[in-house]
C-alpha cells in the first residue's frame, strides 16, 4: 500500500524464502496494483481501501531457485514478473580486473592462482558453516591486497597477495585446517617466504592488558587477538565465533583496551586506527 501510494521502487531479496501461503497473498496484492497501473486510474481499491496510485511504482524480486528450504513461486506470481537469469560469476576474470585496477602488474597469473586457492580450499578443508569461499571472500581478499599494494608499492606482488589471502582467511579457520591451507599456499607459490607483520607496539600493549587482568600471555591467544584486529581492517562487519569459555569476550575487551592504551600513549599507525574503543558488552 505504501509503495503504491509513494511510487517507490522496492527490491525483495531472497523472495522465495517466504512461505507459500504468504506468497499467494503477495501475488494478489501485486496483481491488483498492476491492474490499476494498466487502467491508468488515479486511485484504486486495495485490500478494501481506496488509496491513491502513483505511477512510479515498481517492484523487483531476487531469488535462488532450487535451494533447500526455498519455495517455488506459484504460477500466478511468476506471471507478474519478467524473468532475468543470472549465472555463476567468473571469479578469475573478476579478480584479474580488480587486481589491475588496484595497480598490480602481474594480475593475470595472480588471479589464476587465487582462483585455484579457493577451489582447492573448498575441496580439501573441512566443511564449516562459517567458511566462505564465494564471491564475498574473494572480494575481501582483493580489497586487502589493494590496501597492501598502496602501502608497499615496491614489495613483490606475490608476497602481497599471499599476505592478503593468509591474513583474510587464517583467522576463521579451525586449527586442523591451518596446515592444509598453508600447504596449498606453498604449492601455489613455491619458494616464496612471506614474513608476518611485526605488531611490536600493539603486541606489547596487548600483553600489558592481559597482565592487568591477571591473565597469562599465551602466544596463540595473542595471535588470535591480533587476527581480530587484522580482520576488522578488511571487513565492514565481523563476528567472533567459538566454544563457550574459549576467550571471545576477553579477546574483544583486551584488543579494545590495547588500542585505547596506544591512543593514550600518543602512538599512531599509518591508518590512524589506534583510538579509544567504546564496548557495549
PAZARO-916415 format. One record per residue (C-alpha): x, y, z; residue in one letter. Coordinates in steps of 0.001 Angstrom, whole numbers, plus 500000, padded with zeros to 6 digits. Example, Ala and Ser with C-alpha at 12.3 -4.5 7.8 and 13.67 -1.06 7.14 Angstrom:
BEGIN
512300495500507800a;513670498940507140s;
***
This chain:
BEGIN
500000500000500000x;502773502429500946x;504830501640497859x;501865502126495537x;500995505494497088x;504581506749497144x;505522505500493684x;508587503897495250x;510692501071493859x;511249498058496099x;513511495037495787x;512515491964497782x;515709489969498297x;515650486129498666x;511942486295497808x;511321482556497701x;512243482112501388x;508688483279502155x;506056480630502929x;503827479626500003x;500690480900501782x;502183484380502158x;503423484367498559x;499868483820497326x;498650486875499261x;501513488992497883x;500696487824494354x;497112489023494729x;498222492415496064x;500768492992493287x;498208491923490673x;495691494488491937x;498338497265491742x;499418496199488231x;495819496157487001x;495343499688488374x;498530500791486582x;497316499319483277x;493958501067483740x;495802504362484486x;493471505216487369x;494172507902489971x;493040505693492867x;492026502059493281x;490680499505495728x;493479497856497708x;492507495369500430x;489043497000500763x;490520500507500991x;490541503167498277x;494087504527498021x;495782506924495567x;498128505409492967x;501497506829491952x;502541505532488521x;506211505415489544x;505587502190491493x;507965499322490702x;508672496024492415x;511592493644491841x;512480490288493389x;515688488248493659x;515745484530494376x;517921481415494271x;515778478633492804x;516391475005493635x;517970475543497080x;516910473566500144x;514409475490502234x;513317477662499307x;509782477798497904x;508912477550494225x;506957480614493145x;503292479901492346x;502394480321488666x;500113483299489304x;503054485137490930x;505599484149488273x;503337485639485604x;503619489095487234x;507394489382486794x;509712489467483805x;512473486911484495x;516181487763484311x;518586484834484663x;521973485170486370x;524974482869486012x;527828481899488324x;530449484684488201x;533864484126486634x;535975484573489775x;539256484562487874x;538230487315485454x;536752489464488242x;539916489003490344x;542117489895487358x;540212493118486617x;540170494247490258x;543880493456490709x;544699495531487611x;542561498375488965x;544446498164492284x;547775498624490467x;549025495013490188x;551167494414487096x;551034490584487207x;547271490422487682x;546643487592485196x;548855484880486784x;547925486055490285x;544184485814489537x;544717482245488251x;546452481263491484x;543803482940493586x;541025481019491836x;542948477759492335x;543472478554496033x;539751478949496673x;538843475915494583x;541352473716496452x;540364475161499841x;536666474428499287x;537548470833498290x;540221469951500865x;539341471893504016x;536679470704506462x;533087471812505951x;532165474531508448x;529156476845508462x;531310479963508831x;533692479066505976x;533052481093502848x;534891480607499562x;532433482567497444x;532474485991495842x;532315487860499178x;535513486179500369x;537289486800497060x;536315490482497155x;537598490973500716x;540982489454499770x;541231491715496715x;540441494783498832x;543113493731501361x;545621493168498544x;544882496635497159x;545469498227500580x;548816496436500882x;549812497459497334x;549218501127498121x;551104500860501419x;554063498944499973x;554210499576496193x;557763498225495891x;557089494852497580x;556896491688495448x;553297491279494233x;553281487549495017x;554094488352498633x;551371490998498829x;548693488624497526x;549851485792499812x;549669488132502808x;546185489288501812x;544932485702501345x;546601484480504533x;545523487389506756x;541930487346505447x;541444483591505815x;543529482161508668x;541578483938511474x;538416481978510625x;539977478529510044x;539895475764512637x;543258474608513934x;543164471359511953x;542656473267508677x;545538475721509102x;548304473281507976x;546209472310504933x;545716475941503934x;549418476655504466x;550280473675502258x;548022474917499450x;549683478357499611x;553165476788499403x;552148474641496436x;550760477629494537x;553636479973495440x;556711477676495728x;559865479204497160x;558212482427498351x;558620483059502072x;556276485715503441x;557207487166506848x;554474488003509343x;553877491678510080x;555569492920513247x;552928494301515610x;555514495322518202x;553741498229519934x;550271496697519609x;551505493326520876x;553242494878523910x;550030496772524795x;548016493546524425x;550437491854526843x;550097494814529255x;546298494484529208x;546462490707529755x;548798491221532730x;546474493903534115x;543686491282534082x;545940488670535730x;545849486524532580x;548731484565531071x;550293485885527850x;549722482729525802x;551230483283522307x;548325481598520483x;545791483842522264x;547806486994521492x;547895485897517835x;544121485461517855x;543651488989519277x;545867490424516521x;543885488437513935x;540661490099515127x;542381493465514619x;543544492456511119x;540103491167510149x;538439494423511185x;540667496296508755x;539320494416505706x;535702493747506738x;532760496101507203x;531279493776509811x;532526490644511534x;531501488066514118x;533685486291516671x;532593482651516993x;533798479796519173x;533015477466522047x;531805478813525403x;534807479759527534x;537212479946524574x;538013483619525255x;535857485504522740x;534771488293525104x;538240488589526654x;539712488820523148x;537484491755522212x;537920493565525542x;541715493201525562x;542009494409521957x;539800497431522677x;541825498302525802x;545128497856523922x;544029500210521126x;542944502733523760x;546319502428525507x;548147503104522228x;545979506193521717x;546678507437525259x;550415506996524695x;550204509093521518x;551279506224519251x;549865506386515715x;549782503896512848x;549530504618509116x;545734504193509058x;545104506051512335x;543278503016513792x;544622503406517329x;541709505102519088x;539577504798522199x;537137501895521804x;533636502011523242x;532469498498524109x;528858497556524749x;529173494001526051x;
***
